[in-house]
Amino acid sequence: MDRITMKIDGMSCGHCVSAVDKALKKLDGVSVENIGIGSATISYDPSAVSEQRIAEAVADEGYSVVATTH
């Protein structure tokens, strides 16, 4: 499992956190470790899901990943 922390733009409330959390948990191979307004730390299996797909799941909820750190 790889681990990344994403800086997410556009999150401003608990509903935002919940929406991103649910979207990430729907992805195969993703485990959400910590999520809050503006960021999320996840572990993921790179053979099951790419960082690009993870960012797309966040974008599908109306937010954008502006940076990731490993």
PyMOL Python script that loads the backbone (N, CA, C, O; Angstrom):
from pymol import cmd

cmd.read_pdbstr("""\
ATOM      1  N   MET A   1       0.843  -1.184   0.000  1.00  0.00           N
ATOM      2  CA  MET A   1       0.000   0.000   0.000  1.00  0.00           C
ATOM      3  C   MET A   1       0.888   1.248   0.000  1.00  0.00           C
ATOM      4  O   MET A   1       1.883   1.324   0.721  1.00  0.00           O
ATOM      5  N   ASP A   2       0.506   2.211  -0.819  1.00  0.00           N
ATOM      6  CA  ASP A   2       1.144   3.518  -0.835  1.00  0.00           C
ATOM      7  C   ASP A   2       0.279   4.464  -0.005  1.00  0.00           C
ATOM      8  O   ASP A   2      -0.903   4.210   0.227  1.00  0.00           O
ATOM      9  N   ARG A   3       0.889   5.549   0.430  1.00  0.00           N
ATOM     10  CA  ARG A   3       0.166   6.520   1.256  1.00  0.00           C
ATOM     11  C   ARG A   3       0.394   7.909   0.681  1.00  0.00           C
ATOM     12  O   ARG A   3       1.522   8.284   0.358  1.00  0.00           O
ATOM     13  N   ILE A   4      -0.703   8.678   0.558  1.00  0.00           N
ATOM     14  CA  ILE A   4      -0.587  10.061   0.109  1.00  0.00           C
ATOM     15  C   ILE A   4      -1.458  10.967   0.970  1.00  0.00           C
ATOM     16  O   ILE A   4      -2.467  10.546   1.535  1.00  0.00           O
ATOM     17  N   THR A   5      -1.037  12.214   1.048  1.00  0.00           N
ATOM     18  CA  THR A   5      -1.853  13.262   1.644  1.00  0.00           C
ATOM     19  C   THR A   5      -2.176  14.238   0.524  1.00  0.00           C
ATOM     20  O   THR A   5      -1.284  14.735  -0.163  1.00  0.00           O
ATOM     21  N   MET A   6      -3.460  14.503   0.353  1.00  0.00           N
ATOM     22  CA  MET A   6      -3.916  15.399  -0.705  1.00  0.00           C
ATOM     23  C   MET A   6      -4.385  16.707  -0.099  1.00  0.00           C
ATOM     24  O   MET A   6      -5.117  16.715   0.890  1.00  0.00           O
ATOM     25  N   LYS A   7      -3.960  17.818  -0.696  1.00  0.00           N
ATOM     26  CA  LYS A   7      -4.523  19.125  -0.366  1.00  0.00           C
ATOM     27  C   LYS A   7      -5.689  19.323  -1.326  1.00  0.00           C
ATOM     28  O   LYS A   7      -5.516  19.249  -2.542  1.00  0.00           O
ATOM     29  N   ILE A   8      -6.875  19.573  -0.778  1.00  0.00           N
ATOM     30  CA  ILE A   8      -8.089  19.646  -1.589  1.00  0.00           C
ATOM     31  C   ILE A   8      -8.684  21.043  -1.488  1.00  0.00           C
ATOM     32  O   ILE A   8      -8.949  21.540  -0.393  1.00  0.00           O
ATOM     33  N   ASP A   9      -8.888  21.666  -2.631  1.00  0.00           N
ATOM     34  CA  ASP A   9      -9.428  23.011  -2.691  1.00  0.00           C
ATOM     35  C   ASP A   9     -10.950  22.967  -2.802  1.00  0.00           C
ATOM     36  O   ASP A   9     -11.501  22.130  -3.517  1.00  0.00           O
ATOM     37  N   GLY A  10     -11.622  23.864  -2.098  1.00  0.00           N
ATOM     38  CA  GLY A  10     -13.066  24.000  -2.211  1.00  0.00           C
ATOM     39  C   GLY A  10     -13.854  23.415  -1.052  1.00  0.00           C
ATOM     40  O   GLY A  10     -15.062  23.634  -0.962  1.00  0.00           O
ATOM     41  N   MET A  11     -13.204  22.679  -0.169  1.00  0.00           N
ATOM     42  CA  MET A  11     -13.898  22.108   0.987  1.00  0.00           C
ATOM     43  C   MET A  11     -14.036  23.188   2.066  1.00  0.00           C
ATOM     44  O   MET A  11     -13.068  23.870   2.404  1.00  0.00           O
ATOM     45  N   SER A  12     -15.263  23.332   2.604  1.00  0.00           N
ATOM     46  CA  SER A  12     -15.453  24.385   3.604  1.00  0.00           C
ATOM     47  C   SER A  12     -16.311  23.974   4.797  1.00  0.00           C
ATOM     48  O   SER A  12     -16.503  24.764   5.722  1.00  0.00           O
ATOM     49  N   CYS A  13     -16.830  22.737   4.783  1.00  0.00           N
ATOM     50  CA  CYS A  13     -17.739  22.352   5.868  1.00  0.00           C
ATOM     51  C   CYS A  13     -17.762  20.837   6.044  1.00  0.00           C
ATOM     52  O   CYS A  13     -17.120  20.101   5.295  1.00  0.00           O
ATOM     53  N   GLY A  14     -18.501  20.394   7.028  1.00  0.00           N
ATOM     54  CA  GLY A  14     -18.638  18.970   7.303  1.00  0.00           C
ATOM     55  C   GLY A  14     -19.262  18.199   6.152  1.00  0.00           C
ATOM     56  O   GLY A  14     -18.909  17.044   5.911  1.00  0.00           O
ATOM     57  N   HIS A  15     -20.192  18.835   5.438  1.00  0.00           N
ATOM     58  CA  HIS A  15     -20.804  18.170   4.285  1.00  0.00           C
ATOM     59  C   HIS A  15     -19.744  17.887   3.225  1.00  0.00           C
ATOM     60  O   HIS A  15     -19.750  16.822   2.609  1.00  0.00           O
ATOM     61  N   CYS A  16     -18.845  18.825   3.013  1.00  0.00           N
ATOM     62  CA  CYS A  16     -17.758  18.641   2.041  1.00  0.00           C
ATOM     63  C   CYS A  16     -16.893  17.444   2.437  1.00  0.00           C
ATOM     64  O   CYS A  16     -16.564  16.598   1.606  1.00  0.00           O
ATOM     65  N   VAL A  17     -16.535  17.390   3.701  1.00  0.00           N
ATOM     66  CA  VAL A  17     -15.723  16.290   4.207  1.00  0.00           C
ATOM     67  C   VAL A  17     -16.441  14.961   3.982  1.00  0.00           C
ATOM     68  O   VAL A  17     -15.830  13.994   3.525  1.00  0.00           O
ATOM     69  N   SER A  18     -17.709  14.912   4.294  1.00  0.00           N
ATOM     70  CA  SER A  18     -18.497  13.691   4.129  1.00  0.00           C
ATOM     71  C   SER A  18     -18.580  13.263   2.668  1.00  0.00           C
ATOM     72  O   SER A  18     -18.450  12.078   2.361  1.00  0.00           O
ATOM     73  N   ALA A  19     -18.794  14.208   1.776  1.00  0.00           N
ATOM     74  CA  ALA A  19     -18.909  13.898   0.345  1.00  0.00           C
ATOM     75  C   ALA A  19     -17.608  13.317  -0.202  1.00  0.00           C
ATOM     76  O   ALA A  19     -17.633  12.336  -0.944  1.00  0.00           O
ATOM     77  N   VAL A  20     -16.481  13.910   0.155  1.00  0.00           N
ATOM     78  CA  VAL A  20     -15.189  13.418  -0.317  1.00  0.00           C
ATOM     79  C   VAL A  20     -14.882  12.063   0.308  1.00  0.00           C
ATOM     80  O   VAL A  20     -14.390  11.163  -0.372  1.00  0.00           O
ATOM     81  N   ASP A  21     -15.168  11.913   1.588  1.00  0.00           N
ATOM     82  CA  ASP A  21     -14.946  10.644   2.285  1.00  0.00           C
ATOM     83  C   ASP A  21     -15.708   9.513   1.600  1.00  0.00           C
ATOM     84  O   ASP A  21     -15.140   8.455   1.331  1.00  0.00           O
ATOM     85  N   LYS A  22     -16.975   9.728   1.322  1.00  0.00           N
ATOM     86  CA  LYS A  22     -17.795   8.704   0.664  1.00  0.00           C
ATOM     87  C   LYS A  22     -17.275   8.378  -0.727  1.00  0.00           C
ATOM     88  O   LYS A  22     -17.239   7.211  -1.118  1.00  0.00           O
ATOM     89  N   ALA A  23     -16.873   9.397  -1.477  1.00  0.00           N
ATOM     90  CA  ALA A  23     -16.362   9.174  -2.835  1.00  0.00           C
ATOM     91  C   ALA A  23     -15.080   8.346  -2.810  1.00  0.00           C
ATOM     92  O   ALA A  23     -14.901   7.446  -3.630  1.00  0.00           O
ATOM     93  N   LEU A  24     -14.196   8.650  -1.872  1.00  0.00           N
ATOM     94  CA  LEU A  24     -12.939   7.910  -1.784  1.00  0.00           C
ATOM     95  C   LEU A  24     -13.168   6.471  -1.339  1.00  0.00           C
ATOM     96  O   LEU A  24     -12.520   5.553  -1.842  1.00  0.00           O
ATOM     97  N   LYS A  25     -14.079   6.273  -0.407  1.00  0.00           N
ATOM     98  CA  LYS A  25     -14.341   4.923   0.100  1.00  0.00           C
ATOM     99  C   LYS A  25     -15.001   4.022  -0.937  1.00  0.00           C
ATOM    100  O   LYS A  25     -14.972   2.800  -0.792  1.00  0.00           O
ATOM    101  N   LYS A  26     -15.590   4.594  -1.970  1.00  0.00           N
ATOM    102  CA  LYS A  26     -16.189   3.795  -3.048  1.00  0.00           C
ATOM    103  C   LYS A  26     -15.141   3.183  -3.967  1.00  0.00           C
ATOM    104  O   LYS A  26     -15.429   2.229  -4.690  1.00  0.00           O
ATOM    105  N   LEU A  27     -13.931   3.725  -3.945  1.00  0.00           N
ATOM    106  CA  LEU A  27     -12.880   3.250  -4.843  1.00  0.00           C
ATOM    107  C   LEU A  27     -12.254   1.966  -4.304  1.00  0.00           C
ATOM    108  O   LEU A  27     -11.929   1.873  -3.120  1.00  0.00           O
ATOM    109  N   ASP A  28     -12.089   0.980  -5.180  1.00  0.00           N
ATOM    110  CA  ASP A  28     -11.399  -0.245  -4.799  1.00  0.00           C
ATOM    111  C   ASP A  28      -9.944   0.063  -4.480  1.00  0.00           C
ATOM    112  O   ASP A  28      -9.289   0.821  -5.195  1.00  0.00           O
ATOM    113  N   GLY A  29      -9.443  -0.530  -3.404  1.00  0.00           N
ATOM    114  CA  GLY A  29      -8.043  -0.381  -3.054  1.00  0.00           C
ATOM    115  C   GLY A  29      -7.707   0.871  -2.284  1.00  0.00           C
ATOM    116  O   GLY A  29      -6.529   1.167  -2.087  1.00  0.00           O
ATOM    117  N   VAL A  30      -8.720   1.631  -1.831  1.00  0.00           N
ATOM    118  CA  VAL A  30      -8.487   2.877  -1.099  1.00  0.00           C
ATOM    119  C   VAL A  30      -8.967   2.740   0.340  1.00  0.00           C
ATOM    120  O   VAL A  30     -10.068   2.252   0.597  1.00  0.00           O
ATOM    121  N   SER A  31      -8.127   3.178   1.275  1.00  0.00           N
ATOM    122  CA  SER A  31      -8.483   3.225   2.683  1.00  0.00           C
ATOM    123  C   SER A  31      -8.243   4.649   3.179  1.00  0.00           C
ATOM    124  O   SER A  31      -7.117   5.145   3.129  1.00  0.00           O
ATOM    125  N   VAL A  32      -9.290   5.298   3.654  1.00  0.00           N
ATOM    126  CA  VAL A  32      -9.178   6.670   4.146  1.00  0.00           C
ATOM    127  C   VAL A  32      -8.646   6.630   5.574  1.00  0.00           C
ATOM    128  O   VAL A  32      -9.272   6.047   6.459  1.00  0.00           O
ATOM    129  N   GLU A  33      -7.500   7.247   5.794  1.00  0.00           N
ATOM    130  CA  GLU A  33      -6.896   7.286   7.126  1.00  0.00           C
ATOM    131  C   GLU A  33      -7.376   8.489   7.923  1.00  0.00           C
ATOM    132  O   GLU A  33      -7.715   8.374   9.100  1.00  0.00           O
ATOM    133  N   ASN A  34      -7.400   9.648   7.265  1.00  0.00           N
ATOM    134  CA  ASN A  34      -7.780  10.886   7.946  1.00  0.00           C
ATOM    135  C   ASN A  34      -8.302  11.850   6.892  1.00  0.00           C
ATOM    136  O   ASN A  34      -7.731  11.976   5.809  1.00  0.00           O
ATOM    137  N   ILE A  35      -9.387  12.524   7.223  1.00  0.00           N
ATOM    138  CA  ILE A  35      -9.925  13.513   6.292  1.00  0.00           C
ATOM    139  C   ILE A  35     -10.473  14.683   7.088  1.00  0.00           C
ATOM    140  O   ILE A  35     -11.107  14.504   8.128  1.00  0.00           O
ATOM    141  N   GLY A  36     -10.226  15.865   6.592  1.00  0.00           N
ATOM    142  CA  GLY A  36     -10.720  17.081   7.228  1.00  0.00           C
ATOM    143  C   GLY A  36     -10.916  18.143   6.164  1.00  0.00           C
ATOM    144  O   GLY A  36     -10.681  17.898   4.981  1.00  0.00           O
ATOM    145  N   ILE A  37     -11.338  19.298   6.577  1.00  0.00           N
ATOM    146  CA  ILE A  37     -11.548  20.382   5.620  1.00  0.00           C
ATOM    147  C   ILE A  37     -10.212  20.729   4.977  1.00  0.00           C
ATOM    148  O   ILE A  37      -9.278  21.166   5.650  1.00  0.00           O
ATOM    149  N   GLY A  38     -10.137  20.529   3.672  1.00  0.00           N
ATOM    150  CA  GLY A  38      -8.953  20.903   2.915  1.00  0.00           C
ATOM    151  C   GLY A  38      -7.900  19.837   2.717  1.00  0.00           C
ATOM    152  O   GLY A  38      -6.919  20.072   2.011  1.00  0.00           O
ATOM    153  N   SER A  39      -8.073  18.658   3.325  1.00  0.00           N
ATOM    154  CA  SER A  39      -7.051  17.631   3.126  1.00  0.00           C
ATOM    155  C   SER A  39      -7.590  16.239   3.429  1.00  0.00           C
ATOM    156  O   SER A  39      -8.583  16.064   4.135  1.00  0.00           O
ATOM    157  N   ALA A  40      -6.895  15.261   2.868  1.00  0.00           N
ATOM    158  CA  ALA A  40      -7.210  13.862   3.139  1.00  0.00           C
ATOM    159  C   ALA A  40      -5.925  13.059   3.059  1.00  0.00           C
ATOM    160  O   ALA A  40      -5.100  13.277   2.171  1.00  0.00           O
ATOM    161  N   THR A  41      -5.761  12.136   3.984  1.00  0.00           N
ATOM    162  CA  THR A  41      -4.647  11.199   3.943  1.00  0.00           C
ATOM    163  C   THR A  41      -5.237   9.823   3.711  1.00  0.00           C
ATOM    164  O   THR A  41      -6.123   9.376   4.440  1.00  0.00           O
ATOM    165  N   ILE A  42      -4.731   9.160   2.684  1.00  0.00           N
ATOM    166  CA  ILE A  42      -5.258   7.844   2.339  1.00  0.00           C
ATOM    167  C   ILE A  42      -4.124   6.869   2.068  1.00  0.00           C
ATOM    168  O   ILE A  42      -3.010   7.258   1.716  1.00  0.00           O
ATOM    169  N   SER A  43      -4.438   5.595   2.240  1.00  0.00           N
ATOM    170  CA  SER A  43      -3.580   4.516   1.771  1.00  0.00           C
ATOM    171  C   SER A  43      -4.294   3.913   0.579  1.00  0.00           C
ATOM    172  O   SER A  43      -5.521   3.815   0.563  1.00  0.00           O
ATOM    173  N   TYR A  44      -3.521   3.507  -0.422  1.00  0.00           N
ATOM    174  CA  TYR A  44      -4.148   2.915  -1.593  1.00  0.00           C
ATOM    175  C   TYR A  44      -3.231   1.874  -2.218  1.00  0.00           C
ATOM    176  O   TYR A  44      -2.010   1.919  -2.069  1.00  0.00           O
ATOM    177  N   ASP A  45      -3.845   0.955  -2.908  1.00  0.00           N
ATOM    178  CA  ASP A  45      -3.124  -0.092  -3.620  1.00  0.00           C
ATOM    179  C   ASP A  45      -2.930   0.372  -5.061  1.00  0.00           C
ATOM    180  O   ASP A  45      -3.898   0.419  -5.820  1.00  0.00           O
ATOM    181  N   PRO A  46      -1.697   0.717  -5.460  1.00  0.00           N
ATOM    182  CA  PRO A  46      -1.477   1.236  -6.805  1.00  0.00           C
ATOM    183  C   PRO A  46      -1.781   0.230  -7.920  1.00  0.00           C
ATOM    184  O   PRO A  46      -1.909   0.620  -9.081  1.00  0.00           O
ATOM    185  N   SER A  47      -1.898  -1.043  -7.584  1.00  0.00           N
ATOM    186  CA  SER A  47      -2.266  -2.020  -8.612  1.00  0.00           C
ATOM    187  C   SER A  47      -3.783  -2.042  -8.834  1.00  0.00           C
ATOM    188  O   SER A  47      -4.260  -2.602  -9.821  1.00  0.00           O
ATOM    189  N   ALA A  48      -4.537  -1.430  -7.914  1.00  0.00           N
ATOM    190  CA  ALA A  48      -5.999  -1.396  -8.024  1.00  0.00           C
ATOM    191  C   ALA A  48      -6.534  -0.041  -8.461  1.00  0.00           C
ATOM    192  O   ALA A  48      -7.576   0.027  -9.113  1.00  0.00           O
ATOM    193  N   VAL A  49      -5.834   1.049  -8.111  1.00  0.00           N
ATOM    194  CA  VAL A  49      -6.326   2.394  -8.403  1.00  0.00           C
ATOM    195  C   VAL A  49      -5.131   3.347  -8.538  1.00  0.00           C
ATOM    196  O   VAL A  49      -4.140   3.220  -7.819  1.00  0.00           O
ATOM    197  N   SER A  50      -5.236   4.294  -9.461  1.00  0.00           N
ATOM    198  CA  SER A  50      -4.154   5.265  -9.667  1.00  0.00           C
ATOM    199  C   SER A  50      -4.430   6.554  -8.893  1.00  0.00           C
ATOM    200  O   SER A  50      -5.562   6.828  -8.495  1.00  0.00           O
ATOM    201  N   GLU A  51      -3.379   7.328  -8.693  1.00  0.00           N
ATOM    202  CA  GLU A  51      -3.565   8.640  -8.066  1.00  0.00           C
ATOM    203  C   GLU A  51      -4.483   9.503  -8.926  1.00  0.00           C
ATOM    204  O   GLU A  51      -5.278  10.285  -8.403  1.00  0.00           O
ATOM    205  N   GLN A  52      -4.372   9.360 -10.236  1.00  0.00           N
ATOM    206  CA  GLN A  52      -5.231  10.115 -11.157  1.00  0.00           C
ATOM    207  C   GLN A  52      -6.699   9.791 -10.902  1.00  0.00           C
ATOM    208  O   GLN A  52      -7.529  10.698 -10.848  1.00  0.00           O
ATOM    209  N   ARG A  53      -7.026   8.516 -10.745  1.00  0.00           N
ATOM    210  CA  ARG A  53      -8.421   8.107 -10.501  1.00  0.00           C
ATOM    211  C   ARG A  53      -8.907   8.628  -9.155  1.00  0.00           C
ATOM    212  O   ARG A  53     -10.073   8.997  -9.016  1.00  0.00           O
ATOM    213  N   ILE A  54      -8.033   8.660  -8.174  1.00  0.00           N
ATOM    214  CA  ILE A  54      -8.396   9.192  -6.859  1.00  0.00           C
ATOM    215  C   ILE A  54      -8.733  10.678  -6.988  1.00  0.00           C
ATOM    216  O   ILE A  54      -9.735  11.140  -6.442  1.00  0.00           O
ATOM    217  N   ALA A  55      -7.899  11.418  -7.705  1.00  0.00           N
ATOM    218  CA  ALA A  55      -8.154  12.848  -7.920  1.00  0.00           C
ATOM    219  C   ALA A  55      -9.451  13.064  -8.690  1.00  0.00           C
ATOM    220  O   ALA A  55     -10.186  14.014  -8.421  1.00  0.00           O
ATOM    221  N   GLU A  56      -9.733  12.180  -9.653  1.00  0.00           N
ATOM    222  CA  GLU A  56     -10.979  12.287 -10.417  1.00  0.00           C
ATOM    223  C   GLU A  56     -12.198  12.075  -9.519  1.00  0.00           C
ATOM    224  O   GLU A  56     -13.215  12.746  -9.694  1.00  0.00           O
ATOM    225  N   ALA A  57     -12.108  11.159  -8.569  1.00  0.00           N
ATOM    226  CA  ALA A  57     -13.225  10.916  -7.643  1.00  0.00           C
ATOM    227  C   ALA A  57     -13.499  12.161  -6.806  1.00  0.00           C
ATOM    228  O   ALA A  57     -14.654  12.494  -6.539  1.00  0.00           O
ATOM    229  N   VAL A  58     -12.434  12.846  -6.394  1.00  0.00           N
ATOM    230  CA  VAL A  58     -12.590  14.102  -5.649  1.00  0.00           C
ATOM    231  C   VAL A  58     -13.219  15.158  -6.555  1.00  0.00           C
ATOM    232  O   VAL A  58     -14.128  15.872  -6.132  1.00  0.00           O
ATOM    233  N   ALA A  59     -12.748  15.261  -7.786  1.00  0.00           N
ATOM    234  CA  ALA A  59     -13.273  16.242  -8.749  1.00  0.00           C
ATOM    235  C   ALA A  59     -14.748  15.984  -9.058  1.00  0.00           C
ATOM    236  O   ALA A  59     -15.523  16.923  -9.241  1.00  0.00           O
ATOM    237  N   ASP A  60     -15.128  14.715  -9.115  1.00  0.00           N
ATOM    238  CA  ASP A  60     -16.525  14.369  -9.383  1.00  0.00           C
ATOM    239  C   ASP A  60     -17.470  14.908  -8.303  1.00  0.00           C
ATOM    240  O   ASP A  60     -18.662  15.096  -8.548  1.00  0.00           O
ATOM    241  N   GLU A  61     -16.929  15.151  -7.114  1.00  0.00           N
ATOM    242  CA  GLU A  61     -17.725  15.723  -6.019  1.00  0.00           C
ATOM    243  C   GLU A  61     -17.696  17.247  -6.014  1.00  0.00           C
ATOM    244  O   GLU A  61     -18.353  17.879  -5.187  1.00  0.00           O
ATOM    245  N   GLY A  62     -16.933  17.842  -6.937  1.00  0.00           N
ATOM    246  CA  GLY A  62     -16.904  19.297  -7.057  1.00  0.00           C
ATOM    247  C   GLY A  62     -15.711  19.977  -6.402  1.00  0.00           C
ATOM    248  O   GLY A  62     -15.712  21.195  -6.225  1.00  0.00           O
ATOM    249  N   TYR A  63     -14.697  19.205  -6.044  1.00  0.00           N
ATOM    250  CA  TYR A  63     -13.506  19.748  -5.386  1.00  0.00           C
ATOM    251  C   TYR A  63     -12.297  19.408  -6.245  1.00  0.00           C
ATOM    252  O   TYR A  63     -12.392  18.574  -7.145  1.00  0.00           O
ATOM    253  N   SER A  64     -11.164  20.045  -5.977  1.00  0.00           N
ATOM    254  CA  SER A  64      -9.987  19.748  -6.777  1.00  0.00           C
ATOM    255  C   SER A  64      -8.783  19.463  -5.879  1.00  0.00           C
ATOM    256  O   SER A  64      -8.560  20.134  -4.872  1.00  0.00           O
ATOM    257  N   VAL A  65      -8.025  18.459  -6.271  1.00  0.00           N
ATOM    258  CA  VAL A  65      -6.777  18.133  -5.595  1.00  0.00           C
ATOM    259  C   VAL A  65      -5.731  19.083  -6.146  1.00  0.00           C
ATOM    260  O   VAL A  65      -5.439  19.070  -7.342  1.00  0.00           O
ATOM    261  N   VAL A  66      -5.167  19.909  -5.272  1.00  0.00           N
ATOM    262  CA  VAL A  66      -4.192  20.902  -5.730  1.00  0.00           C
ATOM    263  C   VAL A  66      -2.754  20.477  -5.447  1.00  0.00           C
ATOM    264  O   VAL A  66      -1.820  21.057  -6.002  1.00  0.00           O
ATOM    265  N   ALA A  67      -2.564  19.477  -4.595  1.00  0.00           N
ATOM    266  CA  ALA A  67      -1.216  18.981  -4.305  1.00  0.00           C
ATOM    267  C   ALA A  67      -1.330  17.636  -3.618  1.00  0.00           C
ATOM    268  O   ALA A  67      -2.296  17.365  -2.905  1.00  0.00           O
ATOM    269  N   THR A  68      -0.318  16.786  -3.846  1.00  0.00           N
ATOM    270  CA  THR A  68      -0.230  15.526  -3.121  1.00  0.00           C
ATOM    271  C   THR A  68       1.181  15.369  -2.600  1.00  0.00           C
ATOM    272  O   THR A  68       2.140  15.792  -3.245  1.00  0.00           O
ATOM    273  N   THR A  69       1.307  14.765  -1.444  1.00  0.00           N
ATOM    274  CA  THR A  69       2.602  14.438  -0.887  1.00  0.00           C
ATOM    275  C   THR A  69       2.595  12.974  -0.488  1.00  0.00           C
ATOM    276  O   THR A  69       1.571  12.425  -0.082  1.00  0.00           O
ATOM    277  N   HIS A  70       3.754  12.358  -0.613  1.00  0.00           N
ATOM    278  CA  HIS A  70       3.878  10.931  -0.285  1.00  0.00           C
ATOM    279  C   HIS A  70       4.524  10.781   1.068  1.00  0.00           C
ATOM    280  O   HIS A  70       4.723   9.661   1.537  1.00  0.00           O
TER     281      HIS A  70
END
""", "prot")
cmd.dss("prot")
cmd.show_as("cartoon", "prot")
cmd.util.cbc("prot")
cmd.orient("prot")
